[in-house]
Amino acid sequence: MSSEDTFDLSAAGLRADGGDLRISVEVLASKLESSLPGRVRVERHGGGLLGRGEKRVRRLQVDLGGCSYELNAADERVECSRERKVGGISIKREPLEPDDWVAALTGELQSEAQRSAQAREALEKLVG
């Protein structure tokens, strides 16, 4: 797999406005949840009156290696960050642009895939 491989969901989709952004975040969350069980946490909110409406992804967190990748979606925009941890203690948190976040997450998955069959299968699901 080359370094150019990335999620079939383009980072440009994460920068889109309105409905496209919402759909992109939902697709990304769904793919990550199914590909990386136990390493992904998704918080959904909404549901409208009495919880009957559609719940939307508000926060997505992926834990890989020594990093935690977080995406927050609100008010038709996304904010992304990466947090490096050592021994469970945060040593650095940095904001990332959505395309950089996707690239960093993909790179981490590629590194993990070299060490783990589960990560290799997850990466194949995400990019293929």
The first five atom37 places (N, CA, C, CB, O) and aatype in JSON, in Angstrom:
{
  "aatype": [12, 15, 15, 6, 3, 16, 13, 3, 10, 15, 0, 0, 7, 10, 1, 0, 3, 7, 7, 3, 10, 1, 9, 15, 19, 6, 19, 10, 0, 15, 11, 10, 6, 15, 15, 10, 14, 7, 1, 19, 1, 19, 6, 1, 8, 7, 7, 7, 10, 10, 7, 1, 7, 6, 11, 1, 19, 1, 1, 10, 5, 19, 3, 10, 7, 7, 4, 15, 18, 6, 10, 2, 0, 0, 3, 6, 1, 19, 6, 4, 15, 1, 6, 1, 11, 19, 7, 7, 9, 15, 9, 11, 1, 6, 14, 10, 6, 14, 3, 3, 17, 19, 0, 0, 10, 16, 7, 6, 10, 5, 15, 6, 0, 5, 1, 15, 0, 5, 0, 1, 6, 0, 10, 6, 11, 10, 19, 7],
  "atom_mask": [
    [1, 1, 1, 1, 1],
    [1, 1, 1, 1, 1],
    [1, 1, 1, 1, 1],
    [1, 1, 1, 1, 1],
    [1, 1, 1, 1, 1],
    [1, 1, 1, 1, 1],
    [1, 1, 1, 1, 1],
    [1, 1, 1, 1, 1],
    [1, 1, 1, 1, 1],
    [1, 1, 1, 1, 1],
    [1, 1, 1, 1, 1],
    [1, 1, 1, 1, 1],
    [1, 1, 1, 0, 1],
    [1, 1, 1, 1, 1],
    [1, 1, 1, 1, 1],
    [1, 1, 1, 1, 1],
    [1, 1, 1, 1, 1],
    [1, 1, 1, 0, 1],
    [1, 1, 1, 0, 1],
    [1, 1, 1, 1, 1],
    [1, 1, 1, 1, 1],
    [1, 1, 1, 1, 1],
    [1, 1, 1, 1, 1],
    [1, 1, 1, 1, 1],
    [1, 1, 1, 1, 1],
    [1, 1, 1, 1, 1],
    [1, 1, 1, 1, 1],
    [1, 1, 1, 1, 1],
    [1, 1, 1, 1, 1],
    [1, 1, 1, 1, 1],
    [1, 1, 1, 1, 1],
    [1, 1, 1, 1, 1],
    [1, 1, 1, 1, 1],
    [1, 1, 1, 1, 1],
    [1, 1, 1, 1, 1],
    [1, 1, 1, 1, 1],
    [1, 1, 1, 1, 1],
    [1, 1, 1, 0, 1],
    [1, 1, 1, 1, 1],
    [1, 1, 1, 1, 1],
    [1, 1, 1, 1, 1],
    [1, 1, 1, 1, 1],
    [1, 1, 1, 1, 1],
    [1, 1, 1, 1, 1],
    [1, 1, 1, 1, 1],
    [1, 1, 1, 0, 1],
    [1, 1, 1, 0, 1],
    [1, 1, 1, 0, 1],
    [1, 1, 1, 1, 1],
    [1, 1, 1, 1, 1],
    [1, 1, 1, 0, 1],
    [1, 1, 1, 1, 1],
    [1, 1, 1, 0, 1],
    [1, 1, 1, 1, 1],
    [1, 1, 1, 1, 1],
    [1, 1, 1, 1, 1],
    [1, 1, 1, 1, 1],
    [1, 1, 1, 1, 1],
    [1, 1, 1, 1, 1],
    [1, 1, 1, 1, 1],
    [1, 1, 1, 1, 1],
    [1, 1, 1, 1, 1],
    [1, 1, 1, 1, 1],
    [1, 1, 1, 1, 1],
    [1, 1, 1, 0, 1],
    [1, 1, 1, 0, 1],
    [1, 1, 1, 1, 1],
    [1, 1, 1, 1, 1],
    [1, 1, 1, 1, 1],
    [1, 1, 1, 1, 1],
    [1, 1, 1, 1, 1],
    [1, 1, 1, 1, 1],
    [1, 1, 1, 1, 1],
    [1, 1, 1, 1, 1],
    [1, 1, 1, 1, 1],
    [1, 1, 1, 1, 1],
    [1, 1, 1, 1, 1],
    [1, 1, 1, 1, 1],
    [1, 1, 1, 1, 1],
    [1, 1, 1, 1, 1],
    [1, 1, 1, 1, 1],
    [1, 1, 1, 1, 1],
    [1, 1, 1, 1, 1],
    [1, 1, 1, 1, 1],
    [1, 1, 1, 1, 1],
    [1, 1, 1, 1, 1],
    [1, 1, 1, 0, 1],
    [1, 1, 1, 0, 1],
    [1, 1, 1, 1, 1],
    [1, 1, 1, 1, 1],
    [1, 1, 1, 1, 1],
    [1, 1, 1, 1, 1],
    [1, 1, 1, 1, 1],
    [1, 1, 1, 1, 1],
    [1, 1, 1, 1, 1],
    [1, 1, 1, 1, 1],
    [1, 1, 1, 1, 1],
    [1, 1, 1, 1, 1],
    [1, 1, 1, 1, 1],
    [1, 1, 1, 1, 1],
    [1, 1, 1, 1, 1],
    [1, 1, 1, 1, 1],
    [1, 1, 1, 1, 1],
    [1, 1, 1, 1, 1],
    [1, 1, 1, 1, 1],
    [1, 1, 1, 1, 1],
    [1, 1, 1, 0, 1],
    [1, 1, 1, 1, 1],
    [1, 1, 1, 1, 1],
    [1, 1, 1, 1, 1],
    [1, 1, 1, 1, 1],
    [1, 1, 1, 1, 1],
    [1, 1, 1, 1, 1],
    [1, 1, 1, 1, 1],
    [1, 1, 1, 1, 1],
    [1, 1, 1, 1, 1],
    [1, 1, 1, 1, 1],
    [1, 1, 1, 1, 1],
    [1, 1, 1, 1, 1],
    [1, 1, 1, 1, 1],
    [1, 1, 1, 1, 1],
    [1, 1, 1, 1, 1],
    [1, 1, 1, 1, 1],
    [1, 1, 1, 1, 1],
    [1, 1, 1, 1, 1],
    [1, 1, 1, 1, 1],
    [1, 1, 1, 1, 1],
    [1, 1, 1, 0, 1]
  ],
  "atom_positions": [
    [[0.86, -1.18, 0.0], [0.0, 0.0, 0.0], [0.9, 1.23, 0.0], [-0.97, 0.01, 1.23], [1.81, 1.34, 0.82]],
    [[0.64, 2.14, -0.9], [1.48, 3.32, -1.02], [1.09, 4.4, -0.03], [1.41, 3.87, -2.44], [0.01, 4.36, 0.56]],
    [[1.99, 5.35, 0.16], [1.7, 6.44, 1.1], [0.6, 7.35, 0.58], [2.95, 7.24, 1.37], [0.04, 8.14, 1.34]],
    [[0.29, 7.26, -0.73], [-0.78, 8.09, -1.27], [-2.16, 7.55, -0.94], [-0.64, 8.21, -2.77], [-3.16, 8.27, -1.04]],
    [[-2.23, 6.27, -0.53], [-3.52, 5.69, -0.18], [-4.1, 6.44, 1.02], [-3.39, 4.18, 0.12], [-3.38, 6.8, 1.95]],
    [[-5.38, 6.64, 0.98], [-6.05, 7.34, 2.06], [-7.47, 6.85, 2.12], [-6.0, 8.87, 1.88], [-7.88, 6.03, 1.3]],
    [[-8.24, 7.33, 3.08], [-9.65, 6.93, 3.16], [-10.33, 7.31, 1.87], [-10.35, 7.59, 4.37], [-9.99, 8.32, 1.25]],
    [[-11.31, 6.49, 1.44], [-12.04, 6.85, 0.23], [-12.9, 8.08, 0.47], [-12.89, 5.69, -0.25], [-13.42, 8.68, -0.47]],
    [[-13.04, 8.45, 1.73], [-13.68, 9.72, 2.07], [-12.6, 10.78, 2.01], [-14.37, 9.67, 3.5], [-11.65, 10.74, 2.78]],
    [[-12.72, 11.72, 1.12], [-11.66, 12.71, 0.96], [-11.68, 13.72, 2.1], [-11.81, 13.43, -0.38], [-12.73, 14.01, 2.67]],
    [[-10.52, 14.24, 2.41], [-10.43, 15.27, 3.43], [-11.2, 16.51, 3.0], [-8.96, 15.63, 3.7], [-11.71, 17.24, 3.85]],
    [[-11.28, 16.74, 1.71], [-12.04, 17.91, 1.22], [-13.49, 17.82, 1.67], [-11.96, 18.01, -0.32], [-14.12, 18.84, 1.91]],
    [[-14.01, 16.61, 1.78], [-15.38, 16.43, 2.25], [-15.56, 16.9, 3.68], [0.0, 0.0, 0.0], [-16.63, 17.35, 4.06]],
    [[-14.5, 16.78, 4.48], [-14.57, 17.24, 5.86], [-14.55, 18.75, 5.96], [-13.43, 16.65, 6.67], [-14.92, 19.31, 6.99]],
    [[-14.11, 19.42, 4.89], [-14.09, 20.88, 4.9], [-15.35, 21.46, 4.27], [-12.87, 21.4, 4.17], [-15.57, 22.67, 4.32]],
    [[-16.18, 20.6, 3.69], [-17.39, 21.07, 3.02], [-18.36, 21.67, 4.02], [-18.06, 19.93, 2.24], [-18.21, 21.49, 5.23]],
    [[-19.35, 22.37, 3.51], [-20.35, 22.99, 4.37], [-21.64, 22.2, 4.36], [-20.61, 24.43, 3.92], [-21.89, 21.38, 3.48]],
    [[-22.46, 22.46, 5.37], [-23.83, 21.97, 5.4], [-23.96, 20.47, 5.38], [0.0, 0.0, 0.0], [-23.24, 19.76, 6.09]],
    [[-24.88, 19.98, 4.55], [-25.21, 18.57, 4.5], [-24.06, 17.69, 4.1], [0.0, 0.0, 0.0], [-23.93, 16.58, 4.62]],
    [[-23.21, 18.16, 3.17], [-22.07, 17.36, 2.75], [-21.14, 17.07, 3.92], [-21.3, 18.08, 1.63], [-20.66, 15.94, 4.07]],
    [[-20.89, 18.04, 4.74], [-20.04, 17.86, 5.9], [-20.65, 16.83, 6.84], [-19.83, 19.18, 6.63], [-19.96, 15.91, 7.3]],
    [[-21.92, 16.97, 7.13], [-22.6, 16.06, 8.03], [-22.52, 14.62, 7.51], [-24.08, 16.48, 8.21], [-22.24, 13.69, 8.28]],
    [[-22.75, 14.44, 6.23], [-22.69, 13.11, 5.63], [-21.27, 12.56, 5.69], [-23.19, 13.15, 4.17], [-21.08, 11.39, 6.03]],
    [[-20.28, 13.38, 5.38], [-18.88, 12.94, 5.41], [-18.47, 12.46, 6.8], [-17.96, 14.06, 4.96], [-17.82, 11.43, 6.94]],
    [[-18.85, 13.21, 7.81], [-18.51, 12.85, 9.18], [-19.22, 11.55, 9.57], [-18.89, 13.99, 10.16], [-18.62, 10.69, 10.22]],
    [[-20.47, 11.4, 9.18], [-21.22, 10.18, 9.49], [-20.58, 8.96, 8.83], [-22.68, 10.32, 9.04], [-20.45, 7.91, 9.45]],
    [[-20.18, 9.11, 7.56], [-19.55, 8.01, 6.83], [-18.23, 7.64, 7.49], [-19.33, 8.38, 5.34], [-17.94, 6.46, 7.71]],
    [[-17.43, 8.64, 7.81], [-16.14, 8.4, 8.45], [-16.33, 7.67, 9.78], [-15.39, 9.72, 8.66], [-15.64, 6.69, 10.05]],
    [[-17.25, 8.15, 10.61], [-17.5, 7.53, 11.91], [-17.93, 6.08, 11.75], [-18.58, 8.32, 12.68], [-17.46, 5.2, 12.47]],
    [[-18.82, 5.83, 10.82], [-19.31, 4.47, 10.59], [-18.19, 3.54, 10.15], [-20.41, 4.48, 9.53], [-18.07, 2.43, 10.66]],
    [[-17.36, 4.0, 9.22], [-16.24, 3.18, 8.74], [-15.25, 2.89, 9.86], [-15.53, 3.88, 7.57], [-14.8, 1.75, 10.02]],
    [[-14.92, 3.9, 10.64], [-13.96, 3.7, 11.71], [-14.52, 2.79, 12.8], [-13.55, 5.03, 12.32], [-13.81, 1.92, 13.3]],
    [[-15.79, 2.97, 13.16], [-16.42, 2.11, 14.18], [-16.38, 0.64, 13.76], [-17.87, 2.54, 14.43], [-16.04, -0.23, 14.56]],
    [[-16.72, 0.37, 12.51], [-16.77, -1.02, 12.07], [-15.39, -1.61, 11.83], [-17.59, -1.13, 10.8], [-15.19, -2.82, 11.98]],
    [[-14.42, -0.77, 11.47], [-13.07, -1.26, 11.16], [-12.17, -1.4, 12.38], [-12.43, -0.33, 10.18], [-11.27, -2.24, 12.39]],
    [[-12.41, -0.58, 13.39], [-11.53, -0.55, 14.57], [-12.32, -0.69, 15.87], [-10.72, 0.74, 14.6], [-12.28, 0.2, 16.72]],
    [[-13.04, -1.79, 16.04], [-13.83, -1.93, 17.28], [-12.92, -1.88, 18.51], [-14.63, -3.25, 17.25], [-11.84, -2.48, 18.54]],
    [[-13.37, -1.18, 19.52], [-12.6, -1.05, 20.75], [-11.6, 0.09, 20.74], [0.0, 0.0, 0.0], [-11.07, 0.45, 21.8]],
    [[-11.33, 0.65, 19.58], [-10.36, 1.76, 19.5], [-11.03, 3.07, 19.1], [-9.27, 1.43, 18.5], [-10.38, 4.11, 19.07]],
    [[-12.31, 3.01, 18.81], [-13.05, 4.18, 18.34], [-14.23, 4.43, 19.28], [-13.54, 3.98, 16.87], [-14.97, 3.52, 19.64]],
    [[-14.37, 5.7, 19.65], [-15.53, 6.13, 20.44], [-16.25, 7.22, 19.66], [-15.12, 6.64, 21.87], [-15.63, 8.19, 19.22]],
    [[-17.54, 7.04, 19.49], [-18.33, 8.02, 18.76], [-19.45, 8.5, 19.68], [-18.9, 7.42, 17.43], [-20.19, 7.69, 20.25]],
    [[-19.56, 9.81, 19.81], [-20.66, 10.41, 20.57], [-21.62, 11.02, 19.57], [-20.14, 11.48, 21.6], [-21.22, 11.79, 18.69]],
    [[-22.89, 10.66, 19.72], [-23.91, 11.22, 18.85], [-24.9, 11.99, 19.71], [-24.63, 10.1, 18.02], [-25.21, 11.6, 20.83]],
    [[-25.4, 13.1, 19.17], [-26.37, 13.93, 19.87], [-27.5, 14.28, 18.91], [-25.72, 15.21, 20.43], [-27.41, 14.07, 17.71]],
    [[-28.51, 14.8, 19.47], [-29.64, 15.23, 18.66], [-30.82, 14.33, 18.9], [0.0, 0.0, 0.0], [-31.07, 13.9, 20.02]],
    [[-31.53, 14.05, 17.85], [-32.68, 13.19, 18.0], [-33.97, 13.97, 18.03], [0.0, 0.0, 0.0], [-35.06, 13.38, 18.01]],
    [[-33.87, 15.28, 18.07], [-35.08, 16.1, 18.02], [-35.99, 15.9, 19.21], [0.0, 0.0, 0.0], [-35.58, 15.4, 20.26]],
    [[-37.22, 16.29, 19.03], [-38.22, 16.2, 20.08], [-38.44, 14.75, 20.48], [-39.53, 16.84, 19.63], [-38.75, 13.91, 19.63]],
    [[-38.29, 14.46, 21.74], [-38.49, 13.12, 22.3], [-37.55, 12.07, 21.71], [-39.91, 12.69, 22.07], [-37.83, 10.88, 21.77]],
    [[-36.43, 12.51, 21.16], [-35.42, 11.58, 20.66], [-35.81, 10.82, 19.42], [0.0, 0.0, 0.0], [-35.24, 9.77, 19.14]],
    [[-36.79, 11.32, 18.66], [-37.27, 10.59, 17.49], [-36.54, 10.96, 16.2], [-38.73, 10.83, 17.31], [-36.69, 10.28, 15.19]],
    [[-35.76, 12.0, 16.23], [-35.06, 12.43, 15.01], [-33.72, 11.74, 14.86], [0.0, 0.0, 0.0], [-33.37, 10.84, 15.63]],
    [[-33.01, 12.15, 13.87], [-31.71, 11.58, 13.55], [-30.64, 12.1, 14.51], [-31.32, 11.91, 12.1], [-30.51, 13.3, 14.73]],
    [[-29.87, 11.17, 15.08], [-28.74, 11.56, 15.92], [-27.53, 11.74, 15.03], [-28.45, 10.51, 17.03], [-27.3, 10.96, 14.1]],
    [[-26.76, 12.78, 15.31], [-25.59, 13.11, 14.51], [-24.32, 12.98, 15.32], [-25.71, 14.52, 13.94], [-24.3, 13.18, 16.53]],
    [[-23.25, 12.65, 14.61], [-21.94, 12.55, 15.25], [-21.53, 13.93, 15.72], [-20.88, 11.95, 14.29], [-21.53, 14.89, 14.95]],
    [[-21.17, 14.02, 16.99], [-20.66, 15.28, 17.55], [-19.18, 15.15, 17.87], [-21.44, 15.66, 18.82], [-18.43, 16.13, 17.79]],
    [[-18.75, 13.93, 18.22], [-17.36, 13.73, 18.61], [-16.94, 12.33, 18.18], [-17.15, 13.93, 20.14], [-17.69, 11.36, 18.33]],
    [[-15.73, 12.24, 17.66], [-15.16, 10.98, 17.21], [-13.75, 10.91, 17.76], [-15.18, 10.85, 15.65], [-12.97, 11.85, 17.58]],
    [[-13.41, 9.83, 18.42], [-12.06, 9.68, 18.96], [-11.52, 8.31, 18.57], [-12.05, 9.85, 20.51], [-12.19, 7.29, 18.74]],
    [[-10.3, 8.3, 18.04], [-9.63, 7.07, 17.62], [-8.32, 6.97, 18.39], [-9.39, 7.04, 16.07], [-7.51, 7.9, 18.34]],
    [[-8.11, 5.86, 19.09], [-6.88, 5.64, 19.83], [-6.02, 4.64, 19.08], [-7.17, 5.16, 21.26], [-6.4, 3.48, 18.93]],
    [[-4.87, 5.08, 18.62], [-3.93, 4.23, 17.9], [-2.52, 4.5, 18.39], [-4.02, 4.46, 16.37], [-2.11, 5.66, 18.53]],
    [[-1.81, 3.45, 18.65], [-0.43, 3.61, 19.11], [-0.39, 4.51, 20.32], [0.0, 0.0, 0.0], [-1.13, 4.3, 21.28]],
    [[0.45, 5.5, 20.29], [0.55, 6.44, 21.4], [-0.21, 7.72, 21.15], [0.0, 0.0, 0.0], [0.05, 8.73, 21.81]],
    [[-1.16, 7.7, 20.2], [-1.9, 8.91, 19.87], [-3.41, 8.71, 19.97], [-1.53, 9.37, 18.46], [-3.93, 7.61, 19.81]],
    [[-4.05, 9.81, 20.24], [-5.51, 9.86, 20.24], [-5.91, 10.93, 19.23], [-6.09, 10.17, 21.68], [-5.53, 12.09, 19.35]],
    [[-6.68, 10.53, 18.23], [-7.15, 11.44, 17.18], [-8.59, 11.8, 17.49], [-7.02, 10.81, 15.75], [-9.43, 10.92, 17.66]],
    [[-8.88, 13.1, 17.55], [-10.23, 13.55, 17.91], [-10.78, 14.49, 16.85], [-10.22, 14.23, 19.28], [-10.09, 15.37, 16.35]],
    [[-12.05, 14.28, 16.53], [-12.76, 15.14, 15.6], [-14.04, 15.58, 16.3], [-13.06, 14.42, 14.24], [-14.8, 14.74, 16.79]],
    [[-14.27, 16.87, 16.34], [-15.5, 17.43, 16.91], [-16.27, 18.11, 15.79], [-15.19, 18.42, 18.07], [-15.72, 18.95, 15.07]],
    [[-17.53, 17.76, 15.67], [-18.39, 18.34, 14.63], [-19.5, 19.13, 15.31], [-18.98, 17.24, 13.68], [-20.23, 18.59, 16.14]],
    [[-19.61, 20.4, 14.95], [-20.65, 21.25, 15.52], [-20.89, 22.44, 14.61], [-20.27, 21.72, 16.94], [-19.96, 22.94, 13.98]],
    [[-22.13, 22.87, 14.55], [-22.46, 24.07, 13.78], [-21.91, 24.02, 12.37], [-21.94, 25.3, 14.49], [-21.37, 25.01, 11.87]],
    [[-22.04, 22.88, 11.72], [-21.63, 22.71, 10.32], [-20.14, 22.94, 10.08], [-22.42, 23.64, 9.45], [-19.75, 23.42, 9.02]],
    [[-19.3, 22.61, 11.07], [-17.85, 22.7, 10.91], [-17.2, 21.6, 11.74], [-17.32, 24.11, 11.34], [-17.83, 21.03, 12.64]],
    [[-15.97, 21.31, 11.44], [-15.24, 20.3, 12.2], [-13.95, 20.9, 12.75], [-14.93, 19.06, 11.34], [-13.33, 21.77, 12.14]],
    [[-13.56, 20.4, 13.91], [-12.28, 20.74, 14.51], [-11.6, 19.42, 14.83], [-12.45, 21.63, 15.8], [-12.19, 18.52, 15.41]],
    [[-10.34, 19.32, 14.44], [-9.59, 18.08, 14.59], [-8.34, 18.32, 15.42], [-9.23, 17.5, 13.22], [-7.76, 19.41, 15.41]],
    [[-7.93, 17.27, 16.14], [-6.69, 17.37, 16.91], [-6.08, 15.99, 17.09], [-6.95, 18.02, 18.29], [-6.73, 14.96, 16.9]],
    [[-4.81, 16.01, 17.44], [-4.08, 14.78, 17.77], [-3.41, 15.0, 19.11], [-3.04, 14.41, 16.65], [-2.81, 16.05, 19.35]],
    [[-3.52, 14.01, 19.97], [-2.91, 14.09, 21.3], [-1.94, 12.92, 21.44], [-4.0, 14.06, 22.42], [-2.32, 11.76, 21.27]],
    [[-0.71, 13.23, 21.75], [0.31, 12.2, 21.97], [0.35, 11.86, 23.45], [1.72, 12.66, 21.46], [0.31, 12.74, 24.31]],
    [[0.43, 10.55, 23.73], [0.44, 10.1, 25.11], [1.6, 9.15, 25.35], [-0.89, 9.42, 25.47], [2.0, 8.39, 24.47]],
    [[2.13, 9.23, 26.56], [3.16, 8.3, 27.0], [2.71, 7.78, 28.36], [4.58, 8.98, 27.07], [2.51, 8.55, 29.29]],
    [[2.56, 6.48, 28.46], [2.12, 5.89, 29.73], [0.76, 6.4, 30.16], [0.0, 0.0, 0.0], [0.49, 6.5, 31.36]],
    [[-0.1, 6.72, 29.21], [-1.44, 7.21, 29.52], [-1.51, 8.69, 29.87], [0.0, 0.0, 0.0], [-2.58, 9.2, 30.17]],
    [[-0.37, 9.36, 29.84], [-0.31, 10.78, 30.19], [-0.1, 11.6, 28.92], [0.83, 11.06, 31.22], [0.8, 11.32, 28.12]],
    [[-0.92, 12.61, 28.73], [-0.82, 13.47, 27.56], [0.44, 14.31, 27.64], [-2.07, 14.37, 27.44], [0.68, 15.0, 28.63]],
    [[1.24, 14.26, 26.57], [2.45, 15.08, 26.54], [2.36, 16.19, 25.5], [3.66, 14.22, 26.26], [3.11, 17.17, 25.56]],
    [[1.44, 16.04, 24.53], [1.31, 17.08, 23.52], [-0.05, 16.95, 22.84], [2.45, 16.99, 22.48], [-0.46, 15.86, 22.45]],
    [[-0.73, 18.08, 22.71], [-2.0, 18.13, 21.99], [-1.87, 19.21, 20.93], [-3.21, 18.41, 22.95], [-1.5, 20.35, 21.23]],
    [[-2.18, 18.84, 19.69], [-2.04, 19.8, 18.61], [-3.28, 19.8, 17.72], [-0.8, 19.49, 17.78], [-3.79, 18.74, 17.36]],
    [[-3.75, 20.99, 17.38], [-4.87, 21.08, 16.43], [-4.37, 20.74, 15.03], [-5.52, 22.51, 16.44], [-3.22, 21.05, 14.69]],
    [[-5.22, 20.11, 14.24], [-4.87, 19.77, 12.86], [-5.99, 20.18, 11.93], [-4.58, 18.26, 12.73], [-7.17, 20.14, 12.29]],
    [[-5.62, 20.59, 10.73], [-6.62, 20.82, 9.69], [-7.2, 19.46, 9.31], [-5.99, 21.55, 8.44], [-6.51, 18.44, 9.44]],
    [[-8.45, 19.41, 8.85], [-9.07, 18.12, 8.53], [-8.25, 17.24, 7.59], [-10.41, 18.35, 7.93], [-8.16, 16.04, 7.82]],
    [[-7.67, 17.81, 6.53], [-6.88, 16.98, 5.61], [-5.62, 16.45, 6.28], [-6.5, 17.77, 4.36], [-5.21, 15.32, 6.01]],
    [[-5.0, 17.24, 7.16], [-3.83, 16.78, 7.91], [-4.21, 15.7, 8.92], [-3.16, 17.96, 8.63], [-3.45, 14.76, 9.15]],
    [[-5.4, 15.84, 9.51], [-5.9, 14.86, 10.47], [-6.1, 13.51, 9.78], [-7.22, 15.34, 11.11], [-5.67, 12.48, 10.31]],
    [[-6.74, 13.52, 8.62], [-6.96, 12.28, 7.86], [-5.62, 11.66, 7.47], [-7.83, 12.55, 6.6], [-5.44, 10.45, 7.59]],
    [[-4.68, 12.48, 7.0], [-3.36, 11.98, 6.6], [-2.61, 11.38, 7.8], [-2.53, 13.12, 5.97], [-2.0, 10.32, 7.68]],
    [[-2.66, 12.05, 8.94], [-1.97, 11.56, 10.13], [-2.59, 10.25, 10.62], [-2.01, 12.61, 11.25], [-1.87, 9.32, 10.99]],
    [[-3.91, 10.18, 10.62], [-4.6, 8.97, 11.04], [-4.28, 7.81, 10.09], [-6.12, 9.2, 11.1], [-4.05, 6.69, 10.53]],
    [[-4.28, 8.09, 8.79], [-3.94, 7.08, 7.8], [-2.51, 6.59, 8.0], [-4.12, 7.63, 6.37], [-2.25, 5.39, 7.94]],
    [[-1.58, 7.51, 8.24], [-0.19, 7.14, 8.48], [-0.04, 6.27, 9.71], [0.0, 0.0, 0.0], [0.72, 5.3, 9.7]],
    [[-0.76, 6.62, 10.77], [-0.72, 5.82, 12.0], [-1.27, 4.42, 11.75], [-1.52, 6.52, 13.13], [-0.73, 3.44, 12.25]],
    [[-2.35, 4.34, 10.98], [-2.91, 3.02, 10.63], [-1.93, 2.2, 9.81], [-4.22, 3.19, 9.86], [-1.81, 0.99, 10.01]],
    [[-1.21, 2.84, 8.89], [-0.22, 2.13, 8.08], [0.9, 1.59, 8.96], [0.34, 3.05, 7.0], [1.35, 0.46, 8.77]],
    [[1.37, 2.4, 9.91], [2.41, 1.95, 10.83], [1.91, 0.79, 11.68], [2.88, 3.11, 11.72], [2.62, -0.2, 11.87]],
    [[0.71, 0.93, 12.19], [0.11, -0.11, 13.02], [-0.11, -1.39, 12.21], [-1.22, 0.38, 13.61], [0.04, -2.49, 12.74]],
    [[-0.46, -1.24, 10.93], [-0.73, -2.4, 10.08], [0.51, -3.26, 9.89], [-1.26, -1.94, 8.72], [0.41, -4.47, 9.67]],
    [[1.68, -2.65, 9.98], [2.92, -3.42, 9.86], [3.15, -4.3, 11.08], [4.11, -2.48, 9.67], [3.91, -5.27, 11.02]],
    [[2.5, -3.97, 12.2], [2.69, -4.72, 13.44], [1.5, -5.61, 13.79], [2.94, -3.77, 14.56], [1.65, -6.53, 14.61]],
    [[0.34, -5.37, 13.19], [-0.87, -6.03, 13.66], [-1.77, -6.46, 12.49], [-1.64, -5.12, 14.59], [-2.06, -5.66, 11.6]],
    [[-2.2, -7.7, 12.51], [-3.11, -8.2, 11.48], [-4.46, -7.49, 11.56], [-3.31, -9.72, 11.61], [-5.07, -7.19, 10.53]],
    [[-4.94, -7.2, 12.78], [-6.23, -6.51, 12.94], [-6.16, -5.11, 12.34], [-6.62, -6.43, 14.44], [-7.09, -4.69, 11.65]],
    [[-5.08, -4.4, 12.57], [-4.92, -3.06, 12.01], [-4.8, -3.13, 10.49], [-3.69, -2.36, 12.61], [-5.32, -2.26, 9.78]],
    [[-4.13, -4.15, 9.99], [-3.98, -4.32, 8.54], [-5.35, -4.51, 7.89], [-3.06, -5.53, 8.22], [-5.64, -3.9, 6.86]],
    [[-6.19, -5.36, 8.5], [-7.55, -5.58, 8.0], [-8.37, -4.3, 8.08], [-8.24, -6.7, 8.78], [-9.13, -3.99, 7.16]],
    [[-8.23, -3.56, 9.16], [-8.97, -2.3, 9.32], [-8.58, -1.3, 8.24], [-8.72, -1.7, 10.72], [-9.44, -0.64, 7.66]],
    [[-7.28, -1.19, 7.97], [-6.8, -0.25, 6.96], [-7.33, -0.66, 5.59], [-5.26, -0.2, 6.95], [-7.74, 0.19, 4.8]],
    [[-7.34, -1.95, 5.3], [-7.87, -2.42, 4.01], [-9.36, -2.06, 3.86], [-7.68, -3.94, 3.87], [-9.8, -1.69, 2.78]],
    [[-10.12, -2.18, 4.93], [-11.54, -1.83, 4.89], [-11.72, -0.33, 4.64], [-12.22, -2.24, 6.21], [-12.62, 0.08, 3.9]],
    [[-10.87, 0.48, 5.26], [-11.01, 1.93, 5.17], [-10.61, 2.48, 3.82], [-10.2, 2.58, 6.23], [-11.25, 3.4, 3.32]],
    [[-9.57, 1.94, 3.23], [-9.08, 2.5, 1.98], [-9.59, 1.75, 0.76], [-7.58, 2.5, 1.97], [-9.48, 2.25, -0.36]],
    [[-10.14, 0.59, 0.95], [-10.58, -0.21, -0.2], [-12.02, -0.21, -0.3], [0.0, 0.0, 0.0], [-12.57, -0.83, -1.21]]
  ]
}
